[in-house]
Amino acid sequence: MKLTTVLPSPHFHHITVLLVTWFCTPARSEITTLDSGNIDETLNNAGVALVNFYADWCRFSQMLHPIFEESSNVVREEFPDASQVVFARVDCDQHSDIAQRYRISKYPTLKLFRNGMMMKREYRGQRSVSAIADFIRQQKVDPVRELQSLEEISTLDRSKRTIIGYFEQKNSDNYHTFEKVANILRDDCVFLTAHGDVSKPERFSGDNVIYKPPGENSPDMVYLGSLTNFDLTYAWAQDKCVPLVREITFENGEELTEEGIPFLILFHLKDDNESLEKFQHEVARQLISEKGSINFLHADCDKFRHPLLHIQKTPDDCPVIAIDSFRHMYVFPEFSDLAVPGKLRQFVLDLHSGKLHREFHHGPDPTDTTPGQEENKEVASSPPESSFQKLAPSETRYTILRDRDEL
């Protein structure tokens, strides 16, 4: 196969050697090639699996191949048990059914699996042997910290979401379920555990799991389901660990943008928790049925000055609510309108119906005018273009398969 990729100096020589090695010598690594016949068994039996979804014609895939194989070699030396860590790949041209199953929209895509379950966060870091190996090392660190005394609970960081498990024995089905859930939600919650005599005061009715929400005075929430039922335990923990309104940062912006659904964003000053709580309350009250069709987010006004300027606002104007549809941005009239029953919900529904877009181009819908308003009606200009679309996966790192159909 002939490569036509042109790489800038000074990395050209190093990657050229890797590419030549990959194409011209037998592979030394243990990369598992996945197809429809072996994918489920392979992933289900792997504690951690990193899967490279690629296409041979994609230049970024070609560049990643030798790096991915060398990363596998490095990791295999540290984790020789094949059931602990698996490096695998899927040729998406040959197995388009698998690509569709995992909603692959760009090449290469590196997805992480735990015991067959695909993690929401894929690998988006540097494409180097050391960075990929470090990523796997981090995934193998036990996310559960064991308490030596219940007095440690009084020193917890109450700004973080925390789940604590109290178990009689560590080697038990109940704890193994807890550990499995903790591995999946390791980036979203702090997981602590106590065993034996240390946990006894909290086990008055058997093994017990509680959730401590952020805030010094927030009451604990107790898990009342079966601890041997993974699906129930995971669903409960996910509901507690993954907030309805998530914070968008420059670190997770690409991931959130790639979900492909519009943003409803509260821009607020970092210490303005009151506005955030009001927004969270109204989203939960008015928009819970819209979860899945729009992402509810909050952003630091100072960090995201550029999107604010895009809608002719500054941090001095915060709190500000806006929608970014990935084509345009639309501003909610006044933050104080948040308390008006149904107003925030209608703002979102007007996005989905196309009304926000129409009114920016053609002025208010005729059916919305009130007596005396017709004379003063002004035709609005085009809405500001999307600002957060710039956080989407870059064509300098990926081959993007298709454009989104956006409002």
N, C-alpha and C positions, 0 to 999 in steps of 0.2 A: 504494500500500500504506500502510495506516495503522499508525503505531507507537504502542504504549501503554506503552513503557518509561518509568519514572520514575527520573530520575537525581538524585543528591544534588548540592547546590551544594558547591564553586564550579565544578565541571567541566561543569555542565549546559549552559551557553551554548556552550562550545567544541564539545562532542560533538553538540549539537543542530545547530549550523551544519554540522558534517561530515556528519551524517545527512541533513539537508535537501539538501546539495550532492550527496550520492551518489544520492538518489532523484530529484532534480529537474534535474540537468544531465548532459550526456553524459559518460561516463567518459573521462578523459584518460590513464589508466594503461594499461599493457599487461598486464593480467591475462589469462592463458590459461585459458579454460573447458575443462575436461577431460571427456571422455566415453570410452566403451569403444572408440571408433574412433581416438582420438588420444593416449590417455594413455601408452601404452608408447613410442611414437615421441618424444613430447614430453619425457618424463622421461629416456629413454636418451640423448638428444642434449644434455642440460643438465648442465653441470659441477656446479652447485648448483641445486636447485629447492626452494622453500618452497611447500607446498600447503595451502590452507585447506579443510578438510572441514567443511561447514556445512549448516544447514537454514534456510530463509527464516523459518520461524515461531519460531525460537529467538532470544530477545531478545539474548543474548550474541553471536550471529552477526551480528545486525543492527548492533550497536554496533561490531563489529570491521570490517565491510566498508569504511567510509571510511578507517579507520586503515590497513588492509591496502593499499588502493589508493594512499594517499599514501606509504606506505613503499616501494611499488614504484616510484613516481616518483623518490623520493630515491635509491634504489639504482641505478635505470637511468641516472641522470646520472653515477654513479661507475663503473658497469660497463655501458657501452652495448652491448657485444657480447651479443646475445641468447642465445648458446650458453653464456655464462659463468654467468649467473644468470637463473632463470625464477621468476616469481611466478605461481601457478596456483590454481584453485579447483575444487572438486567439490560440486555440489548433491546431497547424499546422499539426498534424497527422490526426485529424478529418476534417480539412479544408485545404487540400493541394492546392486547387484552390486559396484561399486567400493568402497563403504563396507564391505561384508562382506569383500572381499579384503584390505583393510588394517585390519580389526578395529576399526573406529571405534565407540567406546562412549560418546562424549560430544561435544557441540557447543559451541563450535567446537574442532576439533583441528588444530594446525599441525604437519605432518610435514615433515621434511627428507629430501631425496633427493640422492644423488651418482651421476651417470651411471646413473640408473635404479634404483639400490639404495637401499631405504629404510633410514635410519639408526634405530638403536634409540632414541636420545634425541630426543624431539620438542621443539618450542619451548614452554616453560612460563613464560617471563618476562613482564615487564610488557607490557600491550597498549597500547603507544604507538609513534608513528612512530620516535622516536629509538632506543628499545630494540630494535625489530625490525630497523631499519637497522644498528645496532651488531652485532646477532647475525649478520647476513649478512656484515658486514665481517670479523668474527672467523673465519667459515667460509672466507673467501677468503685468509686469511693462510697462507702456506706452512708446514705443520707440520714440515717437515724442515729441520734446521739443518746447514749444511755445516761440517765440521771443516777448519781451516786447517793443523792439525798433529795427528799422532797423540798427541802429549803431552797434548792437551786431555782425552783419555780418563781420565787419572789424576786429574782434578779433577771427575769426574762425581759427581752426587748419587746415591749408591748406595742411597738409600731408595726410589728410583723404578725402575719397569720401563723398560728401555731397549733399543731395537733399533738396531743400527748396520749400515749397508750400505756395502760397499767396492766401488766400481765403477771400471772403466777409463774409461768415458765417461758423462757425464750425459745426453747425448742418445742413449739406447739403450733397447731394449725392456725389458731387465732393470731399469733404473732407473725407467722409467715404471710398471712393475708395483709396484715398491717405493713409489713416490710415491702411487699409487692406494690401496694398503693403508694407508699413513700417514694419508691424508686421512680414511679411514673410522674408524681407531682413534686419532685424534689426542687424544681425551680420556682414553685408557687407557694409552698408552705415550709415552715420549719417543723421537723418531726423529732419528737423526743419520746423516750420510753423508760419505764422503770419496771424492775422484775423482783420477784421473791418478796423478802421482808420489806424492802424499800417501798414497794408498791402496795403492800397489804392494807394500809389505811384507806386507799382509794378503791379497793376491790370488795366492798361490802356486799355486792351482789354478783360477784364474779369478775372476770376480765372486763376492763372498762376503757373506752376511748372518748376523749373530750376535745372540743375545739375552743381555743381562746382567740376571739376576734381582736383586731387592733383596738387600742384604747385601754387606759388604765382601769376604767370602771365598767368595761363591757362584760356582761355576764357570760359564763361558760355555757357551751351547748354540748349536750351528751348524745352520742350515737346510740340509738335504741335498736338497731337491726342486728342481724346475725353476723358475728365476726368471721365466720367461716365462709360467708357468701361474699366472694370478691366483688361481683357486679354491684351489689347493694352498698358495700363499704366504699368502693371507688366512687360511685355516683354521689354519695353523701359527702365524701372528702372533696371531690371536685367542686361541688356546689359551694363549699366553704372556702376553698383555696383559690379558686379562679373567680375574681369579682365580676359582677355584671358590668361595671364601668372600670375598664382597665386603663393604666397609664401608658401613653405612647412616648417612647424615647427614640433617640437616634439608633440605639442598639436593637430595638425590636420593630422599628418602623418598616423594614423590608418584609418581615414576616407578616405583620398586620396588613400591609398593603396587598400582599400576594393572596390574602384570603378573598379578595375580589369583591367585597361588599362595601358600600359607602360608609363614611365616618360621620358620626354625630359627636362633635368634640366640644368640651368645655375648656376654654383657655382660662387659667386662673393663676394667681400669684402663688408661689410655692407654699407659703404659710397660711394661705386662705382656705382653711379646712371647712369653714362654714358654708361657703359657696359650693364646695365639692359635695358636702353632705346633702345640701338642698338638691343639687343636680342628681345625685345618686338616688335620693328618695323619689323624685319625680320620674326618673327613668323607670324605676321599679314599679311605680304606681301607674304610669301611663303607657309604658312601652314594652312591657314584658312580652307581649304577643309578637313584637317585631324583632325579637332576638333571632338572629339567623339571617335577617334581611338588612341589618345595619349594625355596625360596630359602635358600641358606646365607649367613648374614650375621654380621658382628660389629659391636658398637656400643660407644662410649665410655660407661662407667658414669656419669661425671659429667655428660655432656651429656644422657644419657637417664635421669635420675633418676626422672622421672614414671612411665615404664613399669615401672621396678624397684619403685617404691612400690606400683604396681598389683598386683604379685605379692608384696607384703609383704617386699621386699628393699631394701637400701640399698647404696651403693658399697662399704661396709665388708664386705658379703657377697660381693663379686665375687672370682673369676669365677663367673658364673651362666649356665646354659644354659636357654633357654625356647623354646617354640613359641607363635607368635601365628597363629591360624587365621583372623583377621579377624572372628571371632565371640567367641572366648575365648582366654585365655592359659593355658598349661600349663608347669609348671616341671619340669625334669629333676632327679631326686632329689638327687644329689650330683655335683659336678664331678669328684671322684675316681673316680666310676663310669665316666668316659669311657674308662678303660683296660680295663674289663671287656669281653671279646670279645662283639660283637653287641648290647651294651646300648643304644648310641645309635641303631643301626638299628631296634631293636625299638620304641624311643620314637617314631620317625617312623612306623613301620608301624602302631602303635597309634592314631596320629592318623588315618591314612587309613581304618582299619577302624571308627573310631568308638568304639574302646575307651576312649580317654582321656576322651571326653565322657561315656560311660556311667558310668565309674567315679567321676567327679566328682559325678554326680547320685545314683548308687545304691550306691556303695562298690565294692570289688574284685569282679571277676567270680568267680562260684562256682568256676569251673574253676581259678582261680589261687590259691585258698586252700590253705594247708598245714596239717597236723595241729597242733592247738593254737591256730590263728589265729582259728577261728570265734568263740570266746568274746569275743575282743577287737575283733572287727570293728566299725568305726565307719562310719556312713554319712557320706560327705563332702558338703560344701555345694556350691553351684554354683560353677563356676570363675570367676575374674575375667574381666570383659569385655575384649575386644580394646582395646589401647592404640594400636597402629599404624594401625588403621583410620582414626583421626583425621587421618592424613597423606594420605589418599586425595584425589583431585580434589574440590574444594569446590563445593557448589551455589551459592555466591555468585560463581563464575567460569564454571561450565559448566552446560549442561543434560545431566544424566546419563541415559543411555538405559535402563539396566536395573540391577537389583541383582544382585550376585554370589550364587551358591548356594554357601554356605560351610559347612564343618564346624563 
